Structures are given as structure tokens and as C-alpha cells.
Amino acid sequence: MSLPWKLAAWGLVCLGSVVAAAQQSDALAARVMGPEWKKMARTAGMVFSGTVLVVEASSAKDQAVPTIELKLRVDHAIAGVKAGQVLTIREWVGAWSMHRPMHVGEHVLLLLYPLSRLGFTSPVNGALGQIALDASGANVAQREEHFSVLQLERAIRSARKE
């Protein structure tokens, strides 16, 4: 086989590997976030894995709308945030009840709606936009299989065309 044919064959093998990896990431994202995961990824204004630093409920006297305020450190930025950034997220108490409560020290992967006019946000599709991570913050916690944040990032960036 001549050199150009060997290079072409090698290129096809590499392309096949890239396609297989993308398909594997897509399948993984569907298992973790459900069948609407691509729409969720495109809808989200902020996507990142982070560590919960503070969880505080406001009293009705403090604000007209009762809220939960979370401070999170961005450990791994995917979209709309920067690694190392400390975010303060305000969520209406009614939306907070639509997903699993977060606790200080917990590692999560979040797909958050863009901020509202009032500065509120919440996970896209409720509980589906909030993925618990293991203690290292690098892997999805609730699965017997090993799903890494990097695999999910690959699928999310692809869905967002980034």
C-alpha cells in the first residue's frame, strides 16, 4: 500500500474513533440527564461543576420573594462562567422544591437557566439539570458505571456547538 493510501486509511481510523467517542458521550449524557439533554444544554446560560460553599434561606421580611441563596465555587467551567469564580445563585423557594436540596461541601454539575430580570435562576428541567458528583467532583455519583464530568462536558459542548 502506498503512503497516501496508508495516510488515508489512518485518517479514517482516527475519524472513526472520534465519531465513536462522540456517540459514547451522547449516550452517556442521555443516561445521566434524560432524553432532552441536548435541549437542556442549549437552554442553559451557565454550565459548570462546582462545590457548594453556602446555602441560606432568606426570610420573608428580608425580601418580597422568599429565596434560597447559594454560593458555589466553579471547579470546572463549561459555559457562561470561569473556573475559580465564586457565584452567588438566587433561586425562588418554589423552584428550590423542584430538585434535590444542595448542601455545603457537595460537588454538583449544574445546568442553570440564564438569569431572570430579577436575578433568579434554577437548574434547567429541575432535578435533571442538577447532577450529584462524587467526593472528587470529577465523576457522576449516582451511577454504578463510571461517568466523568469530562465525558459530559464533551457532549454538552457538542450540543451547544462549541
Backbone as JSON Lines, residues from 0, in Angstrom:
{"i":0,"aa":"M","n":[0.86,-1.17,0.0],"ca":[0.0,0.0,0.0],"c":[0.91,1.23,0.0]}
{"i":1,"aa":"S","n":[0.61,2.2,-0.85],"ca":[1.43,3.4,-0.95],"c":[1.15,4.32,0.24]}
{"i":2,"aa":"L","n":[2.07,5.24,0.45],"ca":[1.98,6.15,1.59],"c":[0.67,6.95,1.6]}
{"i":3,"aa":"P","n":[0.2,7.54,0.47],"ca":[-1.06,8.27,0.53],"c":[-2.24,7.38,0.97]}
{"i":4,"aa":"W","n":[-2.27,6.15,0.54],"ca":[-3.36,5.25,0.94],"c":[-3.25,4.9,2.42]}
{"i":5,"aa":"K","n":[-2.03,4.72,2.91],"ca":[-1.85,4.42,4.34],"c":[-2.31,5.61,5.18]}
{"i":6,"aa":"L","n":[-1.96,6.82,4.74],"ca":[-2.39,8.02,5.46],"c":[-3.91,8.16,5.43]}
{"i":7,"aa":"A","n":[-4.52,7.89,4.3],"ca":[-5.98,7.96,4.17],"c":[-6.64,6.93,5.08]}
{"i":8,"aa":"A","n":[-6.09,5.71,5.1],"ca":[-6.66,4.66,5.95],"c":[-6.52,5.05,7.42]}
{"i":9,"aa":"W","n":[-5.35,5.59,7.81],"ca":[-5.12,6.01,9.18],"c":[-6.09,7.14,9.56]}
{"i":10,"aa":"G","n":[-6.31,8.06,8.62],"ca":[-7.26,9.15,8.85],"c":[-8.66,8.64,9.09]}
{"i":11,"aa":"L","n":[-9.1,7.62,8.34],"ca":[-10.42,7.04,8.53],"c":[-10.53,6.36,9.89]}
{"i":12,"aa":"V","n":[-9.47,5.68,10.31],"ca":[-9.47,5.04,11.63],"c":[-9.61,6.1,12.72]}
{"i":13,"aa":"C","n":[-8.85,7.2,12.6],"ca":[-8.93,8.29,13.59],"c":[-10.32,8.92,13.6]}
{"i":14,"aa":"L","n":[-10.87,9.17,12.43],"ca":[-12.21,9.75,12.33],"c":[-13.23,8.82,12.97]}
{"i":15,"aa":"G","n":[-13.08,7.54,12.72],"ca":[-13.99,6.56,13.33],"c":[-13.9,6.59,14.84]}
{"i":16,"aa":"S","n":[-12.69,6.77,15.38],"ca":[-12.51,6.84,16.83],"c":[-13.17,8.08,17.4]}
{"i":17,"aa":"V","n":[-13.05,9.21,16.72],"ca":[-13.67,10.46,17.17],"c":[-15.19,10.31,17.16]}
{"i":18,"aa":"V","n":[-15.74,9.75,16.09],"ca":[-17.19,9.56,15.99],"c":[-17.67,8.62,17.1]}
{"i":19,"aa":"A","n":[-16.94,7.54,17.35],"ca":[-17.32,6.59,18.39],"c":[-17.29,7.27,19.76]}
{"i":20,"aa":"A","n":[-16.29,8.1,20.04],"ca":[-16.2,8.8,21.32],"c":[-17.36,9.77,21.47]}
{"i":21,"aa":"A","n":[-17.71,10.48,20.4],"ca":[-18.83,11.42,20.44],"c":[-20.14,10.68,20.7]}
{"i":22,"aa":"Q","n":[-20.34,9.56,20.04],"ca":[-21.56,8.78,20.24],"c":[-21.63,8.25,21.67]}
{"i":23,"aa":"Q","n":[-20.48,7.84,22.21],"ca":[-20.44,7.35,23.59],"c":[-20.79,8.48,24.56]}
{"i":24,"aa":"S","n":[-20.26,9.68,24.33],"ca":[-20.58,10.83,25.19],"c":[-22.05,11.2,25.1]}
{"i":25,"aa":"D","n":[-22.62,11.15,23.89],"ca":[-24.05,11.44,23.71],"c":[-24.9,10.43,24.47]}
{"i":26,"aa":"A","n":[-24.56,9.16,24.38],"ca":[-25.32,8.11,25.08],"c":[-25.21,8.3,26.59]}
{"i":27,"aa":"L","n":[-24.04,8.64,27.05],"ca":[-23.82,8.88,28.47],"c":[-24.67,10.05,28.94]}
{"i":28,"aa":"A","n":[-24.66,11.15,28.19],"ca":[-25.44,12.34,28.56],"c":[-26.92,12.0,28.63]}
{"i":29,"aa":"A","n":[-27.41,11.2,27.71],"ca":[-28.82,10.8,27.72],"c":[-29.14,9.97,28.96]}
{"i":30,"aa":"R","n":[-28.22,9.08,29.36],"ca":[-28.46,8.26,30.56],"c":[-28.46,9.11,31.82]}
{"i":31,"aa":"V","n":[-27.6,10.11,31.88],"ca":[-27.49,10.93,33.09],"c":[-28.56,12.02,33.15]}
{"i":32,"aa":"M","n":[-28.83,12.7,32.01],"ca":[-29.73,13.87,32.02],"c":[-31.08,13.62,31.36]}
{"i":33,"aa":"G","n":[-31.28,12.46,30.76],"ca":[-32.56,12.16,30.13],"c":[-32.55,12.48,28.65]}
{"i":34,"aa":"P","n":[-33.62,12.12,27.95],"ca":[-33.67,12.25,26.5],"c":[-33.65,13.68,25.98]}
{"i":35,"aa":"E","n":[-33.97,14.65,26.8],"ca":[-33.99,16.07,26.37],"c":[-32.67,16.78,26.67]}
{"i":36,"aa":"W","n":[-31.6,16.03,26.89],"ca":[-30.34,16.62,27.34],"c":[-29.78,17.65,26.37]}
{"i":37,"aa":"K","n":[-29.93,17.43,25.07],"ca":[-29.37,18.4,24.1],"c":[-30.09,19.74,24.22]}
{"i":38,"aa":"K","n":[-31.4,19.7,24.35],"ca":[-32.18,20.93,24.52],"c":[-31.79,21.62,25.83]}
{"i":39,"aa":"M","n":[-31.59,20.83,26.87],"ca":[-31.16,21.39,28.16],"c":[-29.81,22.09,28.02]}
{"i":40,"aa":"A","n":[-28.88,21.45,27.34],"ca":[-27.54,22.02,27.17],"c":[-27.6,23.34,26.41]}
{"i":41,"aa":"R","n":[-28.46,23.42,25.4],"ca":[-28.58,24.65,24.61],"c":[-29.32,25.74,25.36]}
{"i":42,"aa":"T","n":[-30.24,25.37,26.25],"ca":[-31.04,26.33,27.02],"c":[-30.25,26.97,28.15]}
{"i":43,"aa":"A","n":[-29.32,26.22,28.73],"ca":[-28.6,26.68,29.91],"c":[-27.77,27.93,29.63]}
{"i":44,"aa":"G","n":[-27.8,28.86,30.58],"ca":[-26.97,30.05,30.49],"c":[-25.62,29.84,31.17]}
{"i":45,"aa":"M","n":[-25.6,28.93,32.15],"ca":[-24.36,28.6,32.86],"c":[-24.31,27.09,33.04]}
{"i":46,"aa":"V","n":[-23.15,26.52,32.73],"ca":[-22.93,25.08,32.91],"c":[-21.56,24.92,33.55]}
{"i":47,"aa":"F","n":[-21.53,24.21,34.67],"ca":[-20.25,24.03,35.37],"c":[-20.37,22.96,36.43]}
{"i":48,"aa":"S","n":[-19.23,22.44,36.85],"ca":[-19.2,21.63,38.05],"c":[-18.62,22.52,39.14]}
{"i":49,"aa":"G","n":[-19.15,22.37,40.33],"ca":[-18.71,23.23,41.41],"c":[-18.95,22.63,42.77]}
{"i":50,"aa":"T","n":[-18.49,23.35,43.77],"ca":[-18.63,22.95,45.16],"c":[-19.53,23.96,45.86]}
{"i":51,"aa":"V","n":[-20.53,23.45,46.58],"ca":[-21.45,24.31,47.33],"c":[-20.71,24.84,48.56]}
{"i":52,"aa":"L","n":[-20.65,26.16,48.69],"ca":[-19.96,26.8,49.81],"c":[-20.92,27.27,50.89]}
{"i":53,"aa":"V","n":[-22.08,27.83,50.48],"ca":[-23.05,28.39,51.42],"c":[-24.45,28.13,50.88]}
{"i":54,"aa":"V","n":[-25.39,27.79,51.78],"ca":[-26.81,27.69,51.44],"c":[-27.56,28.47,52.51]}
{"i":55,"aa":"E","n":[-28.28,29.53,52.09],"ca":[-29.02,30.36,53.04],"c":[-30.42,30.62,52.51]}
{"i":56,"aa":"A","n":[-31.38,30.54,53.4],"ca":[-32.76,30.91,53.05],"c":[-32.99,32.33,53.55]}
{"i":57,"aa":"S","n":[-33.63,33.14,52.71],"ca":[-33.98,34.49,53.16],"c":[-35.31,34.42,53.87]}
{"i":58,"aa":"S","n":[-35.51,35.31,54.79],"ca":[-36.8,35.36,55.46],"c":[-37.73,36.25,54.64]}
{"i":59,"aa":"A","n":[-39.0,36.09,54.84],"ca":[-39.98,36.91,54.11],"c":[-39.78,38.38,54.42]}
{"i":60,"aa":"K","n":[-39.24,38.72,55.61],"ca":[-39.01,40.11,55.98],"c":[-37.86,40.71,55.18]}
{"i":61,"aa":"D","n":[-36.88,39.86,54.8],"ca":[-35.7,40.34,54.06],"c":[-36.03,40.75,52.64]}
{"i":62,"aa":"Q","n":[-36.94,40.01,52.0],"ca":[-37.23,40.23,50.58],"c":[-38.7,40.01,50.3]}
{"i":63,"aa":"A","n":[-39.17,40.6,49.21],"ca":[-40.56,40.42,48.81],"c":[-40.81,38.99,48.35]}
{"i":64,"aa":"V","n":[-39.79,38.36,47.76],"ca":[-39.91,36.99,47.28],"c":[-38.98,36.11,48.1]}
{"i":65,"aa":"P","n":[-39.52,35.09,48.78],"ca":[-38.65,34.21,49.57],"c":[-37.69,33.46,48.65]}
{"i":66,"aa":"T","n":[-36.4,33.49,49.01],"ca":[-35.38,32.89,48.15],"c":[-34.44,32.0,48.93]}
{"i":67,"aa":"I","n":[-33.75,31.18,48.17],"ca":[-32.6,30.43,48.65],"c":[-31.39,31.04,47.95]}
{"i":68,"aa":"E","n":[-30.36,31.32,48.71],"ca":[-29.14,31.87,48.12],"c":[-28.02,30.85,48.3]}
{"i":69,"aa":"L","n":[-27.37,30.52,47.2],"ca":[-26.26,29.57,47.22],"c":[-25.0,30.26,46.75]}
{"i":70,"aa":"K","n":[-23.91,29.95,47.38],"ca":[-22.6,30.37,46.88],"c":[-21.9,29.09,46.46]}
{"i":71,"aa":"L","n":[-21.41,29.1,45.23],"ca":[-20.71,27.94,44.69],"c":[-19.38,28.37,44.1]}
{"i":72,"aa":"R","n":[-18.37,27.54,44.28],"ca":[-17.08,27.77,43.61],"c":[-17.09,26.94,42.33]}
{"i":73,"aa":"V","n":[-16.8,27.58,41.22],"ca":[-16.74,26.89,39.93],"c":[-15.44,26.11,39.88]}
{"i":74,"aa":"D","n":[-15.54,24.8,39.9],"ca":[-14.35,23.94,39.83],"c":[-13.97,23.67,38.38]}
{"i":75,"aa":"H","n":[-14.98,23.47,37.54],"ca":[-14.73,23.18,36.13],"c":[-15.77,23.94,35.3]}
{"i":76,"aa":"A","n":[-15.33,24.95,34.57],"ca":[-16.23,25.78,33.76],"c":[-16.51,25.12,32.42]}
{"i":77,"aa":"I","n":[-17.77,25.12,32.02],"ca":[-18.16,24.59,30.71],"c":[-18.76,25.7,29.86]}
{"i":78,"aa":"A","n":[-19.67,26.5,30.42],"ca":[-20.28,27.59,29.65],"c":[-20.78,28.68,30.6]}
{"i":79,"aa":"G","n":[-20.52,29.95,30.24],"ca":[-21.08,31.09,30.94],"c":[-20.43,31.45,32.27]}
{"i":80,"aa":"V","n":[-19.37,30.76,32.66],"ca":[-18.68,31.02,33.92],"c":[-17.18,30.82,33.72]}
{"i":81,"aa":"K","n":[-16.4,31.15,34.75],"ca":[-14.95,30.94,34.7],"c":[-14.52,30.07,35.87]}
{"i":82,"aa":"A","n":[-13.57,29.19,35.63],"ca":[-13.04,28.32,36.68],"c":[-12.5,29.18,37.81]}
{"i":83,"aa":"G","n":[-12.79,28.77,39.06],"ca":[-12.33,29.5,40.23],"c":[-13.28,30.59,40.69]}
{"i":84,"aa":"Q","n":[-14.19,30.98,39.83],"ca":[-15.17,32.02,40.15],"c":[-16.07,31.55,41.3]}
{"i":85,"aa":"V","n":[-16.44,32.45,42.2],"ca":[-17.43,32.15,43.23],"c":[-18.72,32.82,42.81]}
{"i":86,"aa":"L","n":[-19.73,32.02,42.56],"ca":[-21.04,32.51,42.1],"c":[-22.02,32.56,43.26]}
{"i":87,"aa":"T","n":[-22.84,33.58,43.25],"ca":[-23.98,33.63,44.17],"c":[-25.21,33.43,43.31]}
{"i":88,"aa":"I","n":[-25.91,32.36,43.59],"ca":[-27.11,31.98,42.84],"c":[-28.32,32.23,43.72]}
{"i":89,"aa":"R","n":[-29.29,32.97,43.21],"ca":[-30.55,33.19,43.92],"c":[-31.64,32.41,43.23]}
{"i":90,"aa":"E","n":[-32.38,31.66,44.04],"ca":[-33.44,30.83,43.49],"c":[-34.71,31.03,44.32]}
{"i":91,"aa":"W","n":[-35.83,31.15,43.63],"ca":[-37.12,31.27,44.3],"c":[-37.36,29.98,45.08]}
{"i":92,"aa":"V","n":[-37.89,30.08,46.29],"ca":[-38.12,28.92,47.15],"c":[-38.99,27.88,46.44]}
{"i":93,"aa":"G","n":[-39.97,28.3,45.66],"ca":[-40.83,27.36,44.95],"c":[-40.06,26.53,43.94]}
{"i":94,"aa":"A","n":[-39.07,27.12,43.27],"ca":[-38.24,26.38,42.31],"c":[-37.3,25.44,43.05]}
{"i":95,"aa":"W","n":[-36.83,25.86,44.22],"ca":[-35.91,25.04,45.03],"c":[-36.55,23.69,45.35]}
{"i":96,"aa":"S","n":[-37.86,23.68,45.52],"ca":[-38.56,22.42,45.87],"c":[-38.67,21.47,44.67]}
{"i":97,"aa":"M","n":[-38.28,21.91,43.48],"ca":[-38.4,21.09,42.27],"c":[-37.17,20.2,42.03]}
{"i":98,"aa":"H","n":[-36.15,20.33,42.87],"ca":[-34.97,19.49,42.72],"c":[-34.44,19.12,44.11]}
{"i":99,"aa":"R","n":[-33.47,18.27,44.14],"ca":[-32.87,17.83,45.39],"c":[-32.14,18.99,46.05]}
{"i":100,"aa":"P","n":[-32.36,19.22,47.34],"ca":[-31.65,20.3,48.03],"c":[-30.13,20.08,47.97]}
{"i":101,"aa":"M","n":[-29.38,21.17,47.85],"ca":[-27.93,21.09,47.85],"c":[-27.42,21.44,49.23]}
{"i":102,"aa":"H","n":[-26.27,20.86,49.59],"ca":[-25.7,21.04,50.91],"c":[-24.25,21.51,50.82]}
{"i":103,"aa":"V","n":[-23.81,22.24,51.83],"ca":[-22.44,22.74,51.88],"c":[-21.46,21.57,51.74]}
{"i":104,"aa":"G","n":[-20.46,21.77,50.88],"ca":[-19.44,20.76,50.65],"c":[-19.76,19.81,49.5]}
{"i":105,"aa":"E","n":[-20.99,19.81,49.05],"ca":[-21.4,18.91,47.97],"c":[-20.81,19.36,46.63]}
{"i":106,"aa":"H","n":[-20.47,18.39,45.8],"ca":[-19.99,18.66,44.44],"c":[-21.13,18.37,43.48]}
{"i":107,"aa":"V","n":[-21.42,19.32,42.57],"ca":[-22.52,19.16,41.63],"c":[-22.12,19.65,40.24]}
{"i":108,"aa":"L","n":[-22.77,19.09,39.25],"ca":[-22.7,19.61,37.88],"c":[-24.04,20.28,37.67]}
{"i":109,"aa":"L","n":[-24.02,21.57,37.33],"ca":[-25.26,22.33,37.17],"c":[-25.4,22.87,35.76]}
{"i":110,"aa":"L","n":[-26.61,22.75,35.24],"ca":[-27.02,23.43,34.02],"c":[-28.09,24.4,34.49]}
{"i":111,"aa":"L","n":[-27.75,25.69,34.53],"ca":[-28.66,26.7,35.07],"c":[-29.25,27.55,33.96]}
{"i":112,"aa":"Y","n":[-30.52,27.91,34.13],"ca":[-31.17,28.84,33.21],"c":[-30.41,30.17,33.22]}
{"i":113,"aa":"P","n":[-30.5,30.95,32.14],"ca":[-29.95,32.31,32.19],"c":[-30.65,33.09,33.31]}
{"i":114,"aa":"L","n":[-29.98,34.07,33.88],"ca":[-30.58,34.86,34.96],"c":[-31.84,35.57,34.48]}
{"i":115,"aa":"S","n":[-32.86,35.58,35.33],"ca":[-34.09,36.31,35.03],"c":[-33.85,37.8,35.24]}
{"i":116,"aa":"R","n":[-34.83,38.63,34.9],"ca":[-34.72,40.07,35.11],"c":[-34.48,40.4,36.58]}
{"i":117,"aa":"L","n":[-35.0,39.56,37.47],"ca":[-34.84,39.79,38.91],"c":[-33.58,39.14,39.47]}
{"i":118,"aa":"G","n":[-32.8,38.49,38.6],"ca":[-31.54,37.88,39.04],"c":[-31.68,36.47,39.58]}
{"i":119,"aa":"F","n":[-32.81,35.81,39.29],"ca":[-33.03,34.44,39.75],"c":[-32.62,33.44,38.67]}
{"i":120,"aa":"T","n":[-32.25,32.26,39.11],"ca":[-32.0,31.15,38.2],"c":[-32.32,29.86,38.94]}
{"i":121,"aa":"S","n":[-32.35,28.76,38.21],"ca":[-32.56,27.44,38.78],"c":[-32.07,26.41,37.77]}
{"i":122,"aa":"P","n":[-31.9,25.16,38.2],"ca":[-31.46,24.13,37.26],"c":[-32.46,23.92,36.13]}
{"i":123,"aa":"V","n":[-31.94,23.78,34.91],"ca":[-32.78,23.52,33.74],"c":[-33.49,22.19,33.94]}
{"i":124,"aa":"N","n":[-34.79,22.18,33.71],"ca":[-35.63,20.99,33.89],"c":[-35.56,20.44,35.32]}
{"i":125,"aa":"G","n":[-35.46,21.33,36.29],"ca":[-35.48,20.91,37.69],"c":[-34.34,19.97,38.03]}
{"i":126,"aa":"A","n":[-34.68,18.82,38.57],"ca":[-33.69,17.87,39.05],"c":[-32.77,17.35,37.94]}
{"i":127,"aa":"L","n":[-33.21,17.37,36.7],"ca":[-32.37,16.87,35.61],"c":[-31.17,17.77,35.34]}
{"i":128,"aa":"G","n":[-31.27,19.04,35.7],"ca":[-30.18,19.98,35.49],"c":[-29.22,20.09,36.67]}
{"i":129,"aa":"Q","n":[-29.39,19.2,37.63],"ca":[-28.54,19.17,38.83],"c":[-28.04,17.75,39.01]}
{"i":130,"aa":"I","n":[-26.77,17.53,38.78],"ca":[-26.21,16.18,38.81],"c":[-25.22,16.09,39.96]}
{"i":131,"aa":"A","n":[-25.49,15.17,40.88],"ca":[-24.6,14.97,42.02],"c":[-23.3,14.32,41.55]}
{"i":132,"aa":"L","n":[-22.19,14.82,42.07],"ca":[-20.87,14.27,41.74],"c":[-20.28,13.58,42.96]}
{"i":133,"aa":"D","n":[-19.29,12.74,42.71],"ca":[-18.63,12.06,43.82],"c":[-17.76,13.05,44.61]}
{"i":134,"aa":"A","n":[-17.11,12.56,45.66],"ca":[-16.32,13.42,46.54],"c":[-15.17,14.12,45.82]}
{"i":135,"aa":"S","n":[-14.69,13.54,44.72],"ca":[-13.6,14.17,43.97],"c":[-14.11,15.3,43.09]}
{"i":136,"aa":"G","n":[-15.41,15.3,42.8],"ca":[-16.0,16.29,41.91],"c":[-15.75,15.99,40.44]}
{"i":137,"aa":"A","n":[-15.16,14.84,40.14],"ca":[-14.8,14.51,38.76],"c":[-15.72,13.5,38.09]}
{"i":138,"aa":"N","n":[-16.56,12.84,38.88],"ca":[-17.41,11.77,38.33],"c":[-18.83,11.88,38.85]}
{"i":139,"aa":"V","n":[-19.77,11.4,38.03],"ca":[-21.18,11.35,38.44],"c":[-21.3,10.35,39.57]}
{"i":140,"aa":"A","n":[-22.0,10.74,40.64],"ca":[-22.04,9.95,41.87],"c":[-23.07,8.82,41.85]}
{"i":141,"aa":"Q","n":[-24.21,9.02,41.25],"ca":[-25.32,8.1,41.45],"c":[-25.32,6.89,40.53]}
{"i":142,"aa":"R","n":[-24.29,6.67,39.79],"ca":[-24.27,5.57,38.82],"c":[-23.26,4.5,39.21]}
{"i":143,"aa":"E","n":[-23.58,3.26,38.91],"ca":[-22.63,2.17,39.11],"c":[-21.53,2.26,38.06]}
{"i":144,"aa":"E","n":[-21.89,2.72,36.88],"ca":[-20.91,2.89,35.82],"c":[-20.1,4.15,36.1]}
{"i":145,"aa":"H","n":[-18.92,4.24,35.49],"ca":[-18.04,5.4,35.69],"c":[-18.33,6.44,34.61]}
{"i":146,"aa":"F","n":[-18.97,7.55,34.97],"ca":[-19.23,8.66,34.06],"c":[-18.47,9.86,34.57]}
{"i":147,"aa":"S","n":[-17.57,10.39,33.76],"ca":[-16.79,11.54,34.22],"c":[-17.43,12.85,33.75]}
{"i":148,"aa":"V","n":[-17.12,13.91,34.48],"ca":[-17.57,15.25,34.11],"c":[-17.01,15.6,32.72]}
{"i":149,"aa":"L","n":[-15.79,15.18,32.43],"ca":[-15.19,15.49,31.13],"c":[-15.96,14.84,29.98]}
{"i":150,"aa":"Q","n":[-16.48,13.64,30.19],"ca":[-17.3,13.0,29.15],"c":[-18.59,13.79,28.94]}
{"i":151,"aa":"L","n":[-19.22,14.21,30.03],"ca":[-20.44,15.0,29.91],"c":[-20.14,16.35,29.27]}
{"i":152,"aa":"E","n":[-19.01,16.95,29.63],"ca":[-18.62,18.22,29.03],"c":[-18.52,18.1,27.52]}
{"i":153,"aa":"R","n":[-17.9,17.04,27.05],"ca":[-17.74,16.83,25.61],"c":[-19.11,16.82,24.92]}
{"i":154,"aa":"A","n":[-20.07,16.12,25.5],"ca":[-21.41,16.05,24.92],"c":[-22.12,17.4,24.99]}
{"i":155,"aa":"I","n":[-22.01,18.08,26.13],"ca":[-22.67,19.38,26.3],"c":[-22.11,20.41,25.33]}
{"i":156,"aa":"R","n":[-20.8,20.47,25.19],"ca":[-20.18,21.42,24.26],"c":[-20.6,21.1,22.82]}
{"i":157,"aa":"S","n":[-20.69,19.83,22.5],"ca":[-21.13,19.44,21.15],"c":[-22.56,19.89,20.9]}
{"i":158,"aa":"A","n":[-23.44,19.68,21.87],"ca":[-24.84,20.09,21.71],"c":[-24.96,21.61,21.58]}
{"i":159,"aa":"R","n":[-24.08,22.33,22.28],"ca":[-24.09,23.8,22.23],"c":[-23.32,24.33,21.02]}
{"i":160,"aa":"K","n":[-22.71,23.42,20.26],"ca":[-21.93,23.75,19.06],"c":[-20.72,24.61,19.44]}
{"i":161,"aa":"E","n":[-20.05,24.23,20.53],"ca":[-18.84,24.95,21.0],"c":[-17.61,24.12,20.72]}
